[in-house]
Structure formats: structure tokens, C-alpha cells
Amino acid sequence: MAADAAKRPRSSRNNGGGSASLLSRGRPWVRALIAGLLLAGSVPPWGFWPLSMIGMALWVELLAESKPRRRAQHSALVSIGWLGPATLWMADLTLVGWPLAIIAFAAMHAAAGALVAPDRRRVAFPAAFALAELLRWSWPFGGVPLATMAMAQVSGPLAAAARVGGPLLLTALTAVSGVMLAALMARRLRPAAVCAAVCAAAWLTAIFAPGSEPIGSAGDDSALIRVAAVQGGGPQNTRADVCEQRGVFERHLNATRSQVNAPVDLVVWPEDVVHPRADTVVTPARCDQPLLTVSEARSELSELARSLDAVVVAGFFERSDDGTANRNYALAYNPDGAAVDSYDKVRLVPFGEYVPLRSTAERFSDDLPARDVRPGPADEPAVVDTALGPLGVSISWEVFFDHRARNAVGDGDGRLLLNPTNGSSYWLTMVQSQQIASSRLRAIETDRWVIQAAPTGFSAVITPEGDVVERTGISESRVIEATVELRRGHTLATRFGPWPVTAVAALLLAHSLGLRQLLTRLKPARKR
């Protein structure tokens, strides 16, 4: 019997101690794919957050394998099962780029799995996973923070922890909850209790930690304003066409005039719905209507702000003054009709708004933007200064990046956060659903109201607690109106960003790898 035990594969042994659980039964590659599919089911548009705990529990048990190569393979399969379905929308934009992205993500998670020592996986796995996700959100080309576990948890009980440590803390806590479930299934009560205590501590810290407060003195209503998020409507999954630009503009203009119920203080239009051409432009013969010009668009918006006696923030897209690039920016009009401030988008979509390694990329694709969008200055606050005070702005893709929201409310002291976006080109509703989840995360992290406006959906108004007050459907023409609160102040997440969680994760992973013991052994050698 002892000989039989010695011949048994290491992957079938319980390297973490305690009896084996149901989570360790079955072929490892099958369990890995099931774990990935469960993680995919936990993120929007499916969004059943408890599945993330089960998926993580399966993943952590797969890391009981003694060989690093096997742990890496299993982790790569989990990643493919998770991010393959959850980023399927990419296939419509780039059939080649989608699998390449999945392979790159899988490589990051494979490296994380290989670094997790089997006998210390309950500590090392949350740390390694958080660091791998931080890398995925940051590199290459600025990162791709989509289909994240933080999005999955935004509807769960751990969501408030984002106010303490942002999406990285939520990501780590998702892994911790998976470790807790795996420990319970293996009847390991002590590690399960420790994991439960970590999650409870994060939740309690979020309740008692400092946050924002309404502007103005206590008891008055100076912080309350009436906002309108305008969705002009129209078909989904379309591509930009110069002949359609006037129609998009007029849909939003007509929706505002016919559906906004005055009095209103702030009107928010989506990204890229004001796409004017130079006044001297010649309209192509194939277009049914004359092209929208710069002077006409600005005149109409100025008159709209005056007629509503409101601040109007509209998304512009036009050629730069020197003609060598494009600009994607939000332009604010005060109630007197004056254009007072603008914010140029900083975080751009790779291969959509700019082309990395353009000379190489153009050899493989003819469907690339002719000119890059010129990013705005990253060191300036992401706000527009208006009659209502500074308003934070994260344009479209930027709302997926927590540092852009921190720039808006931390450096710029934005009183609320605007997310003008344009998802009309995307296939399915994955991106739009995940963007709503990201806007909810930004609301919790910053303790601010978030106003999201999209031309064809989804548009929404979101409370500082991350609750969606109201949301539009796809393609409908609709205006959402709500009373929101202008706020000031900072949360721990906006003050410190991801660095505390990153430091703790790095230290825990280093400790689990035995680096402290290695350094201790090297000290006598150095003295000699």
C-alpha cells in the first residue's frame, strides 16, 4: 500500500493538508475549463457574482499540483475559459486580435499559477492573481481592464471594499473568498476562518473609512442639482460614416429639446455625437444632407444651453488644428451659451483611436484609422470647470481605468463624474454591460454620483453606493433625468490608489516563495 501511494501522481495528493474535497475530483483540464466558465458567468452581461467564488475555489485546488509547468497549464486553461467568452465582442472588431489577446492574458495567469507554491497556495494565490490582473490592466498598450473580477463583485457584498482599495482589492478578495470556499470543502476550518476574517475586515473598513461629503453647508440644498443624460438612439453595431454624422447630432438635439423637462441644471451628451467638419467642406454627392459644420454645431449647442438655462457637456470629435491628428473631447457650455472649458481624452483605445507600431500593423490590416487621436495632457486634472463647479470627466474607455477617475476627483476635485461614451460600434452588449459595471465601481471608489451617456445605450445614473437609479435600453431614444448631489472629499481608494494592495500582494508572494529564507542564508556568505 505504501508503494502504491508513492507511485500515485502528486496532483492527486492533498498538498495543502486535510482531506481531499469534491473540488479536486475529475480530470484537471476539465476542472480548469469549468472554473474559467464559472468566472465568465460571474461577470457582465451574465453577472451572477457567486459563480466567481466557485470558480476561484476550483482554481486554487488545481494549484495543488507539485510541478510548476502543470500549474501554469491549468491556470492558462482557466484564463481561456474565463476571458474567451467574456471578451467575445473583440472577434467582431478583429478576428485575429481576439485570440492573440486571449493567449497573452492566459500567459499572464499561467505565470501567476506557476509562482504559487502548492503548500502555500492559500496565501500565495490571492497575491499572485492580484498582481497578474494588475499587469493585464496595465500592459501592453496601456492594458485591457475588461471582464474583471472587480466587475463581478460590484453586485455582491464585497463591493463596498472598492472604496478602500479600488478594483485591485476587490480582485484579491474574490480570490480570498475562493480560498475560503475551497478550505471549507476540505474541512479546513482554520484557513477558512482567516479568509472570512480578511473579507469582513475589508467590509468593515469600507463602512467606517472616510469618504466624500456634500458641498455647501449642512442642511441646505445647494449640493442638489437636476441632471439629464441624453441618448439619441439609433442602430447598434454600426461603423462611422461621414453622411450619418448630421443625423446623429440631430437625434440628440431633438431628443434634448423634446424630452428634457425644464428646469434642469446639467445636460450630458455622449462621446463623439458632435462630429463636425470645417465650414468650407464640400458635401459628398452620396450624402442626402449637407455635412454638419463646426460653426453650426457650436451655434446650436450654445443656443441649447441658453434655452435650457443649463450647463451642457457634449462629446466632440474633429480634426486637430494642424490637421495631422484627431481630437476626442468633451466641451462644456455654461447657461449663458458660452463655451467655457474642454477636456481631451487621455486614455485611448489601441487600434481603435490610435495604432501602436503603425508601420508594422498596416502590413496586416487595411481597416485601421487613418489618423491617430491626439491624447490630452495626462498631468492635468480630468475636469471641466463650469458654473456648477469642476465636473470630473472619464470619456468612454477611460472609465475602465481607476486612475482616470482618481485624476478627476483627486487632482481636480470633481463634484461628480461624467462618462460620455459611444458603444454603437460594438457587437452584442458585453462592452456596454461591463461599462455600466465599471461606472458602478468608479462611483463606489470615488464616492460620487456617475452620469453615463451613450448614443445607443447604455445610459445610466448611478449613486455613490454603486446603485443604478435608471438605465436605458439599446437603440432607444430616451432622456434620463434625476436629482443628484455634488460632493467633495476623498476616499482611501482615491487617496492611495492600488499601491497599498500591490505592496501587500508582492510581500505575501515573496514570502510564500521563500525569498526571506533565501536572503537569510545569503547573509553569512556575504560576511565571509
C-alpha positions as a printed Julia matrix, in Angstrom:
528×3 Matrix{Float64}:
   0.0    0.0     0.0
   2.86   2.37    0.77
   4.38   1.59   -2.6
   1.09   2.34   -4.31
   0.95   5.7    -2.54
   4.47   6.51   -3.69
   3.53   5.81   -7.3
   0.4    7.97   -7.13
   0.74  11.25   -9.1
   1.49  14.26   -6.96
  -1.51  16.1    -8.46
  -3.86  13.66   -6.7
  -2.38  14.33   -3.25
  -3.66  16.97   -0.9
  -0.53  19.13   -0.65
  -2.34  21.73    1.42
  -3.24  19.36    4.24
  -6.64  18.0     5.21
  -8.85  15.58    3.32
  -9.48  15.96   -0.4
 -12.71  17.71   -1.4
 -15.16  17.45   -4.26
 -13.27  20.31   -5.89
 -10.28  18.05   -6.57
 -12.2   15.25   -8.32
 -12.15  14.75  -12.07
  -9.66  15.45  -14.81
  -7.65  18.64  -14.12
  -8.13  20.12  -17.59
 -11.9   19.68  -17.33
 -11.95  21.31  -13.89
  -9.82  24.16  -15.25
 -12.2   24.91  -18.1
 -15.21  24.65  -15.78
 -13.52  27.09  -13.39
 -12.98  29.52  -16.25
 -16.56  29.27  -17.46
 -17.82  29.91  -13.92
 -15.65  33.04  -13.74
 -17.02  34.15  -17.12
 -20.57  33.65  -15.85
 -19.87  35.91  -12.88
 -19.03  38.99  -14.98
 -21.45  41.11  -17.02
 -23.51  40.63  -19.09
 -24.31  37.44  -17.16
 -23.19  38.84  -13.83
 -24.07  36.11  -11.28
 -21.36  37.03   -8.79
 -21.45  33.86   -6.57
 -20.06  31.86   -9.5
 -16.74  33.67   -9.07
 -16.25  32.09   -5.63
 -16.79  28.58   -7.01
 -14.52  29.23   -9.98
 -11.78  30.56   -7.73
 -12.15  27.58   -5.38
 -11.68  25.18   -8.29
  -8.66  27.17   -9.46
  -6.92  27.17   -6.09
  -7.34  23.39   -5.81
  -5.77  22.96   -9.25
  -2.67  24.65   -7.83
  -2.08  21.69   -5.51
  -0.13  20.19   -8.42
   3.56  19.93   -7.48
   5.02  20.74  -10.93
   5.13  24.44  -11.89
   4.59  23.54  -15.54
   1.33  21.77  -14.71
   0.14  24.64  -12.52
   0.86  27.04  -15.38
  -1.04  24.87  -17.89
  -4.08  24.59  -15.64
  -4.08  28.32  -14.94
  -3.86  29.09  -18.65
  -6.9   26.89  -19.3
  -8.83  28.69  -16.54
  -7.94  32.02  -18.16
  -9.06  30.84  -21.61
 -12.34  29.51  -20.25
 -12.95  32.81  -18.47
 -11.75  35.51  -20.86
 -12.57  33.73  -24.12
 -16.37  34.02  -23.68
 -16.21  37.27  -21.68
 -14.34  39.14  -24.43
 -16.13  37.57  -27.41
 -17.1   41.04  -28.66
 -13.49  41.52  -29.8
 -13.99  38.97  -32.58
 -16.26  41.39  -34.46
 -13.58  44.1   -34.42
 -10.53  41.93  -35.05
 -10.87  38.21  -35.67
  -7.09  37.82  -35.4
  -6.56  40.13  -32.44
  -9.11  38.42  -30.2
  -7.32  35.02  -29.9
  -3.96  36.78  -29.64
  -5.28  38.81  -26.71
  -6.62  35.66  -25.03
  -3.23  33.98  -25.43
  -1.49  37.0   -23.89
  -3.87  37.04  -20.92
  -3.51  33.29  -20.46
   0.28  33.67  -20.36
  -0.01  36.18  -17.5
  -2.27  33.9   -15.48
  -0.08  30.9   -16.29
   2.93  32.72  -14.83
   0.91  33.54  -11.72
  -0.11  29.89  -11.31
   3.47  28.69  -11.72
   4.62  31.01   -8.92
   2.12  29.64   -6.4
   3.77  27.05   -4.16
   1.28  24.17   -3.59
   1.73  24.04    0.17
   1.29  27.83    0.48
  -1.33  28.36   -2.17
  -3.95  29.68    0.26
  -1.77  32.73    0.86
   0.06  32.92   -2.45
  -2.87  32.52   -4.83
  -4.74  35.76   -3.99
  -1.46  37.68   -4.12
  -0.29  36.18   -7.43
  -3.7   36.58   -9.02
  -3.99  40.24   -7.99
  -0.54  41.02   -9.4
  -1.29  39.19  -12.67
  -4.51  41.17  -13.05
  -2.72  44.45  -12.33
  -0.31  43.58  -15.14
  -3.2   42.74  -17.5
  -4.84  46.07  -16.71
  -1.62  47.99  -17.42
   0.27  46.27  -20.26
   0.66  46.11  -23.21
  -0.62  49.29  -24.9
  -1.98  50.61  -21.62
  -3.74  47.39  -20.61
  -7.2   45.86  -21.01
  -9.18  46.03  -17.73
 -12.24  44.22  -19.11
 -14.16  41.18  -17.76
 -12.55  41.65  -14.35
 -13.44  40.01  -11.06
 -13.97  43.5    -9.63
 -16.84  43.9   -12.13
 -18.24  40.58  -10.95
 -18.25  41.71   -7.32
 -19.89  45.1    -7.93
 -23.29  43.5    -7.25
 -22.05  41.4    -4.34
 -21.49  42.05   -0.63
 -17.79  42.88   -1.08
 -18.4   45.81   -3.45
 -18.03  48.48   -0.74
 -14.38  47.44   -0.3
 -13.63  49.24   -3.58
 -13.9   52.47   -1.56
 -10.82  51.28    0.4
  -8.56  49.62   -2.15
 -10.22  50.07   -5.53
 -10.69  47.22   -8.05
  -7.41  45.54   -7.08
  -8.64  44.94   -3.53
 -11.92  43.54   -4.87
  -9.92  41.26   -7.17
  -7.81  39.96   -4.3
 -10.87  39.47   -2.08
 -12.54  37.42   -4.82
  -9.57  35.06   -4.73
  -9.64  35.04   -0.92
 -13.32  34.06   -0.99
 -12.44  31.22   -3.35
  -9.72  30.04   -0.97
 -12.28  30.18    1.86
 -14.75  28.0    -0.06
 -12.03  25.51   -1.01
 -10.92  25.3     2.63
 -14.5   24.71    3.8
 -14.98  21.95    1.24
 -11.78  20.31    2.51
 -12.95  20.77    6.14
 -10.03  23.08    6.87
 -11.8   25.42    9.27
  -8.84  27.49   10.39
  -7.81  28.86    6.94
 -11.5   29.3     6.1
 -11.97  31.4     9.24
  -8.89  33.5     8.41
 -10.22  34.19    4.9
 -13.63  35.11    6.3
 -11.95  37.49    8.75
  -9.99  39.18    5.93
 -13.18  39.76    3.91
 -15.05  41.01    6.98
 -12.21  43.38    7.89
 -12.24  44.9     4.4
 -16.02  45.3     4.53
 -15.95  46.95    7.97
 -13.11  49.26    6.93
 -15.19  50.39    3.96
 -18.07  51.28    6.27
 -16.05  53.36    8.72
 -13.35  54.78    6.42
 -13.55  58.46    5.41
 -15.41  59.38    2.24
 -16.86  62.38    0.48
 -19.46  64.87    1.69
 -21.98  67.19    0.02
 -20.75  70.63   -0.92
 -22.28  73.62    0.88
 -23.32  73.95    4.5
 -25.24  71.31    6.42
 -28.99  71.34    5.94
 -29.17  73.32    2.7
 -29.92  72.06   -0.81
 -27.04  73.76   -2.61
 -25.48  70.39   -3.41
 -28.57  69.08   -5.23
 -28.86  69.54   -8.99
 -31.11  68.16  -11.71
 -29.27  66.28  -14.47
 -30.33  64.88  -17.84
 -28.4   62.14  -19.68
 -29.37  62.23  -23.36
 -29.47  59.12  -25.56
 -30.44  59.96  -29.13
 -30.96  56.33  -30.19
 -30.27  54.63  -33.48
 -28.97  51.3   -34.77
 -26.34  49.29  -32.87
 -23.18  47.68  -34.34
 -22.6   50.38  -36.94
 -19.43  51.97  -38.31
 -18.7   55.7   -38.66
 -19.96  57.26  -41.87
 -19.5   60.9   -42.79
 -23.02  61.05  -44.23
 -24.56  59.9   -40.92
 -22.89  62.48  -38.7
 -25.56  65.14  -39.09
 -28.27  62.59  -38.35
 -26.57  61.51  -35.09
 -26.22  65.14  -33.99
 -29.83  65.97  -34.81
 -31.18  62.9   -32.98
 -29.54  64.14  -29.79
 -30.58  67.72  -30.39
 -34.21  66.71  -30.98
 -34.25  64.31  -28.01
 -32.97  67.09  -25.75
 -35.49  69.63  -26.99
 -38.47  67.28  -26.83
 -37.74  65.15  -23.76
 -35.83  67.31  -21.26
 -38.21  68.74  -18.69
 -37.01  72.15  -17.54
 -35.81  73.29  -15.11
 -32.61  71.27  -15.38
 -29.08  72.2   -14.25
 -26.88  69.86  -16.31
 -27.33  68.13  -19.67
 -24.84  65.42  -20.67
 -24.44  64.25  -24.28
 -22.49  61.11  -25.28
 -19.0   60.86  -26.72
 -18.44  61.58  -30.43
 -22.01  62.65  -31.29
 -20.82  66.11  -32.38
 -18.61  65.25  -35.36
 -18.42  68.48  -37.39
 -16.41  69.33  -40.48
 -14.72  72.57  -41.44
 -17.11  75.26  -42.61
 -15.55  75.15  -46.09
 -16.01  71.39  -46.54
 -17.76  70.11  -49.68
 -20.54  67.57  -49.06
 -20.0   64.28  -50.95
 -22.58  63.61  -53.65
 -23.68  60.37  -51.97
 -24.88  62.19  -48.82
 -28.57  63.12  -48.63
 -27.94  66.11  -46.34
 -25.18  68.72  -46.09
 -22.42  67.84  -43.65
 -22.54  69.24  -40.14
 -20.1   72.16  -39.83
 -18.16  73.43  -36.84
 -19.91  76.8   -36.69
 -23.36  75.21  -36.99
 -22.72  72.63  -34.26
 -21.31  75.16  -31.82
 -24.1   77.64  -32.52
 -26.81  75.01  -31.9
 -25.23  73.86  -28.62
 -24.78  77.44  -27.42
 -28.44  78.17  -28.11
 -29.46  74.91  -26.4
 -27.6   75.87  -23.21
 -29.27  79.3   -23.22
 -32.74  77.95  -23.87
 -32.48  75.4   -21.05
 -30.57  77.77  -18.75
 -28.3   74.82  -18.01
 -24.72  73.61  -18.3
 -24.4   71.42  -21.4
 -21.47  68.99  -21.82
 -21.22  67.46  -25.3
 -18.8   64.98  -26.87
 -16.89  66.35  -29.88
 -14.73  64.54  -32.43
 -12.9   66.6   -35.04
  -9.61  67.2   -36.78
  -6.85  68.92  -34.8
  -5.92  72.47  -35.77
  -2.74  71.33  -37.54
  -4.66  68.63  -39.44
  -2.28  65.81  -38.5
  -4.43  64.12  -35.86
  -7.95  63.88  -34.45
  -9.35  65.19  -31.15
 -11.85  63.4   -28.94
 -13.01  65.8   -26.26
 -15.87  66.98  -24.06
 -16.84  70.65  -24.42
 -18.79  72.44  -21.68
 -21.23  75.32  -22.24
 -22.47  77.49  -19.4
 -26.13  78.59  -19.13
 -25.28  81.87  -20.9
 -24.27  79.89  -24.0
 -20.52  80.45  -23.66
 -18.15  77.53  -24.3
 -16.1   77.61  -21.1
 -13.87  74.55  -20.86
 -12.93  71.3   -22.57
 -11.31  68.01  -21.66
  -9.38  65.91  -24.21
  -9.48  62.15  -23.77
  -6.19  60.84  -22.37
  -6.53  57.05  -22.3
  -7.1   55.97  -25.9
  -8.28  52.66  -27.36
  -5.35  50.86  -29.05
  -6.01  50.01  -32.71
  -9.28  51.95  -32.45
  -8.21  55.52  -31.68
  -4.5   55.1   -32.22
  -2.35  52.44  -33.85
   0.66  51.15  -31.9
   3.55  50.13  -34.14
   1.62  51.59  -37.08
   4.16  50.75  -39.8
   4.01  47.06  -38.84
   0.26  46.93  -38.16
  -0.6   48.41  -41.56
   1.04  45.43  -43.26
  -1.59  43.11  -41.77
  -4.75  45.23  -41.89
  -6.32  47.86  -44.12
  -9.08  48.58  -41.58
  -7.11  50.97  -39.36
  -7.79  54.63  -38.53
  -6.04  56.92  -40.99
  -5.04  59.33  -38.23
  -4.42  58.77  -34.54
  -6.36  60.63  -31.89
  -4.07  63.04  -30.07
  -4.33  62.38  -26.31
  -4.86  65.19  -23.85
  -2.24  66.06  -21.24
  -2.19  63.3   -18.61
  -0.83  65.59  -15.9
  -3.82  67.96  -15.98
  -6.96  67.31  -13.89
  -9.69  65.39  -15.74
 -12.37  68.03  -15.19
 -14.31  70.74  -16.97
 -14.8   73.92  -14.97
 -18.41  75.11  -15.26
 -20.98  77.27  -13.5
 -21.68  74.19  -11.33
 -18.01  73.94  -10.35
 -15.47  71.35  -11.51
 -17.1   68.26  -13.04
 -14.98  65.13  -13.42
 -14.83  63.52  -16.87
 -13.85  60.0   -17.92
 -14.57  59.6   -21.63
 -15.74  56.13  -22.67
 -12.75  53.7   -22.43
 -11.28  55.76  -19.6
 -13.96  54.66  -17.15
 -12.41  51.17  -17.12
  -9.23  52.68  -15.61
  -9.49  53.67  -11.95
  -6.59  56.11  -12.21
  -8.55  58.36  -14.59
 -11.35  58.71  -12.05
  -8.79  59.39   -9.32
  -7.36  62.12  -11.52
 -10.84  63.64  -11.86
 -11.83  63.69   -8.19
  -8.41  63.66   -6.55
  -6.4   66.17   -8.54
  -9.38  68.01   -9.98
 -11.83  67.76   -7.06
 -14.63  66.88   -9.5
 -18.01  67.16   -7.82
 -19.45  64.27   -9.81
 -18.14  62.03  -12.59
 -19.35  62.19  -16.19
 -18.86  59.25  -18.53
 -19.81  60.29  -22.07
 -19.33  57.16  -24.17
 -20.06  55.66  -27.58
 -20.66  51.92  -27.78
 -22.65  51.97  -31.01
 -19.89  50.17  -32.95
 -19.78  47.13  -30.69
 -21.31  43.75  -31.37
 -23.57  42.3   -28.65
 -23.94  44.12  -25.32
 -20.87  42.8   -23.49
 -18.88  46.03  -23.58
 -21.9   48.15  -22.66
 -22.79  45.88  -19.71
 -19.23  45.83  -18.46
 -19.05  49.61  -18.82
 -22.07  50.0   -16.56
 -20.31  47.75  -14.04
 -17.16  49.89  -14.33
 -19.17  53.08  -13.83
 -20.62  51.49  -10.7
 -17.09  50.71   -9.5
 -15.95  54.28  -10.16
 -18.97  55.57   -8.21
 -18.09  53.42   -5.19
 -14.35  54.19   -5.32
 -14.8   57.94   -5.61
 -17.98  58.2    -3.5
 -19.5   60.29   -6.29
 -22.57  60.18   -8.5
 -21.77  58.97  -12.03
 -23.69  60.06  -15.13
 -23.16  57.8   -18.16
 -24.49  58.91  -21.55
 -24.3   56.78  -24.72
 -25.84  57.39  -28.17
 -27.4   53.91  -28.47
 -27.07  52.57  -24.9
 -26.49  52.0   -22.17
 -27.0   55.36  -20.46
 -27.43  55.45  -16.7
 -27.4   57.44  -13.48
 -25.51  55.76  -10.62
 -25.39  56.62   -6.91
 -22.19  56.84   -4.82
 -23.12  53.41   -3.4
 -22.98  51.93   -6.92
 -26.73  51.52   -7.34
 -28.19  52.14  -10.8
 -31.05  54.62  -10.42
 -32.17  54.21  -14.02
 -30.78  52.72  -17.23
 -31.8   52.93  -20.87
 -32.2   50.08  -23.32
 -30.27  49.52  -26.53
 -31.11  51.76  -29.52
 -33.97  53.66  -27.85
 -34.22  57.44  -27.9
 -34.53  58.46  -24.28
 -33.51  61.05  -21.72
 -32.85  60.01  -18.11
 -33.46  62.76  -15.57
 -32.51  62.55  -11.92
 -31.63  64.7    -8.92
 -28.04  64.11   -7.86
 -25.7   65.52   -5.25
 -22.49  67.42   -5.86
 -19.83  66.1    -3.47
 -16.24  66.78   -2.39
 -13.59  64.91   -0.44
 -11.64  61.7    -0.88
 -11.88  58.01   -0.13
  -8.9   55.82    0.75
  -9.04  54.45   -2.81
  -8.73  57.9    -4.39
  -6.01  58.96   -1.94
  -3.7   55.96   -2.3
  -4.78  54.08   -5.41
  -3.69  50.44   -5.85
  -0.26  50.8    -4.23
  -1.05  49.5    -0.71
  -2.73  46.38   -2.12
   0.11  45.92   -4.62
   2.73  46.15   -1.89
   0.94  43.65    0.38
   0.43  41.23   -2.52
   4.09  41.45   -3.54
   5.26  40.84    0.03
   2.95  37.87    0.53
   4.02  36.29   -2.75
   7.7   36.85   -1.97
   7.24  35.31    1.46
   5.44  32.29    0.02
   8.29  31.74   -2.42
  10.73  31.55    0.48
  12.69  34.66   -0.51
  13.09  35.65    3.12
  14.78  32.33    3.93
  16.97  32.69    0.84
  18.13  36.14    1.89
  18.81  34.87    5.4
  21.04  32.13    4.02
  22.93  34.61    1.84
  23.83  36.95    4.71
  26.61  34.75    6.23
  28.07  34.24    2.75
  28.26  38.0     2.27
  30.08  38.44    5.58
  32.7   35.9     4.6
